[in-house]
Amino acid sequence: MAESIKEITTPIRLDYRITAGQAQQRFLVGLKSGRILAQRCPVCTKVYVPPRGSCPTCAVPTREEVEVSDNGTITTFCIVDLPFYGQAVDIPYVCASVLLDGADIAFFHLIQEADVADVRMGMRVTAVWEEEAKRGASFNAIKYFKPIDEPDAAYESYKDHI
């Protein structure tokens, strides 16, 4: 009797092409020009970045465009200390949810120019932009966020965004 196959290892690659909707397209074009564009819900007034074109809470279209700051507060974070295939950043490094000033939802991005042991909830950070000539209409327009010389934000100011 032949032995049954229980497992097979094979290389696989999945290529995705995603078409941005109207709200996301304006957001990405804004990043190319060094601006972070969001949308405000007309009902609950929450500001979503990146914009979704509608409010997930109120189920209404969001058409009012607002610009938010490229400064923000780290609400949560993780330290990546395991190597993986295709890794673009030396370990250890930090990925964090950054609540941008003027936004009501955190923006997930890389944190650099800080020792991983010093990164903390409440830390104030600012975007480091790709140089203008190299900046495209993508999330890569912001290279990373780095700490700024401001006191940590009070927990009460970001506790609802964790």
C-alpha positions as CSV (number, residue, x, y, z in Angstrom):
1,M,0.0,0.0,0.0
2,A,1.3,3.5,-0.9
3,E,2.0,6.0,1.8
4,S,-0.5,8.9,1.8
5,I,0.7,12.4,1.2
6,K,0.2,14.5,4.3
7,E,1.9,17.7,3.3
8,I,3.4,19.5,0.3
9,T,5.6,22.6,0.3
10,T,5.5,24.6,-2.9
11,P,6.4,28.2,-3.7
12,I,3.5,30.4,-4.4
13,R,3.1,34.1,-5.4
14,L,-0.1,36.1,-5.4
15,D,0.0,39.5,-7.2
16,Y,-2.8,41.9,-6.4
17,R,-3.9,45.0,-8.3
18,I,-6.2,47.2,-6.2
19,T,-8.0,50.1,-7.7
20,A,-8.4,53.0,-5.3
21,G,-11.9,54.5,-5.0
22,Q,-12.5,58.2,-5.2
23,A,-11.8,58.9,-1.5
24,Q,-8.7,56.8,-1.4
25,Q,-7.5,58.3,-4.7
26,R,-7.6,61.8,-3.3
27,F,-5.9,60.6,-0.2
28,L,-3.0,59.1,-2.2
29,V,-2.6,62.1,-4.4
30,G,-2.6,64.2,-1.2
31,L,0.3,62.1,0.1
32,K,2.2,62.7,-3.1
33,S,1.9,66.4,-2.4
34,G,2.9,66.1,1.3
35,R,-0.6,66.4,2.7
36,I,-2.7,64.0,4.7
37,L,-6.3,64.2,3.6
38,A,-9.1,62.7,5.6
39,Q,-12.9,62.8,5.4
40,R,-15.4,63.9,8.1
41,C,-18.7,62.1,8.8
42,P,-21.6,64.6,8.5
43,V,-23.5,62.7,11.3
44,C,-21.0,61.7,14.0
45,T,-18.3,64.2,12.9
46,K,-15.5,61.5,13.2
47,V,-12.5,62.2,10.9
48,Y,-11.3,59.1,9.0
49,V,-7.8,58.8,7.7
50,P,-7.3,57.2,5.3
51,P,-10.8,58.1,4.1
52,R,-13.2,55.3,3.2
53,G,-15.9,57.3,1.4
54,S,-18.4,56.4,4.0
55,C,-18.7,56.3,7.8
56,P,-18.7,52.7,9.1
57,T,-20.6,53.7,12.2
58,C,-23.3,55.9,10.6
59,A,-23.5,54.2,7.2
60,V,-23.5,57.6,5.3
61,P,-21.3,59.0,2.6
62,T,-18.4,61.1,3.8
63,R,-17.7,63.9,1.4
64,E,-16.2,66.7,3.5
65,E,-12.5,66.6,3.0
66,V,-10.2,67.8,5.8
67,E,-6.4,68.0,6.1
68,V,-5.0,66.5,9.3
69,S,-1.6,67.1,10.8
70,D,1.4,64.8,10.1
71,N,2.1,64.9,13.9
72,G,0.4,62.4,16.1
73,T,0.4,60.2,19.2
74,I,1.3,56.5,19.4
75,T,-1.7,54.7,20.8
76,T,-0.4,51.1,20.5
77,F,2.6,49.5,19.0
78,C,4.5,46.2,18.5
79,I,8.2,45.5,18.4
80,V,9.1,43.2,15.4
81,D,12.1,41.1,16.4
82,L,11.7,38.1,14.2
83,P,13.3,37.9,10.8
84,F,11.2,37.0,7.8
85,Y,11.5,36.6,4.0
86,G,11.5,39.9,2.1
87,Q,12.1,42.0,5.2
88,A,12.9,45.6,4.3
89,V,13.8,47.0,7.7
90,D,16.5,45.7,10.1
91,I,15.2,44.1,13.3
92,P,14.2,45.0,15.9
93,Y,11.8,47.8,14.7
94,V,8.5,49.2,15.8
95,C,5.2,49.4,14.0
96,A,2.6,51.6,15.7
97,S,-0.9,52.9,15.5
98,V,-0.5,56.7,15.3
99,L,-3.5,58.9,16.1
100,L,-2.8,61.9,13.9
101,D,-3.8,65.3,15.3
102,G,-7.2,66.1,13.9
103,A,-8.1,62.4,13.1
104,D,-10.4,60.0,14.9
105,I,-8.9,56.8,13.8
106,A,-5.2,55.7,14.1
107,F,-2.9,55.4,11.1
108,F,-0.6,52.3,11.1
109,H,3.0,53.0,10.2
110,L,6.7,52.4,11.0
111,I,8.5,54.2,13.8
112,Q,12.2,54.9,13.3
113,E,14.9,57.2,14.9
114,A,14.1,55.8,18.3
115,D,15.4,52.9,20.3
116,V,12.7,50.3,20.4
117,A,12.9,50.2,24.2
118,D,12.0,53.9,24.3
119,V,8.8,53.7,22.2
120,R,5.7,53.9,24.3
121,M,2.0,54.6,24.2
122,G,1.4,58.4,24.3
123,M,4.7,59.2,22.6
124,R,4.4,62.2,20.2
125,V,5.7,61.6,16.7
126,T,5.9,63.3,13.3
127,A,6.0,62.0,9.7
128,V,9.3,61.8,7.9
129,W,8.4,62.3,4.2
130,E,10.1,60.9,1.2
131,E,11.9,63.7,-0.7
132,E,9.5,65.4,-3.0
133,A,11.1,64.3,-6.2
134,K,10.8,60.6,-5.2
135,R,7.4,60.9,-3.6
136,G,4.6,58.9,-5.2
137,A,0.9,58.6,-4.7
138,S,1.3,55.8,-2.1
139,F,1.7,55.1,1.6
140,N,5.4,55.1,0.9
141,A,5.3,58.9,0.6
142,I,5.7,58.8,4.4
143,K,8.9,56.9,5.0
144,Y,8.2,56.5,8.8
145,F,7.3,58.4,11.9
146,K,9.9,59.6,14.4
147,P,9.7,61.0,18.0
148,I,9.3,64.8,18.5
149,D,10.4,66.8,21.4
150,E,7.0,67.1,23.0
151,P,5.6,65.7,26.3
152,D,3.7,62.5,26.0
153,A,0.0,62.8,25.4
154,A,-2.2,62.1,28.4
155,Y,-3.8,58.7,28.3
156,E,-7.3,60.2,28.4
157,S,-6.6,61.9,25.0
158,Y,-6.1,58.6,23.2
159,K,-7.7,55.9,25.4
160,D,-10.7,55.5,23.1
161,H,-8.5,54.9,20.1
162,I,-6.7,51.8,21.4
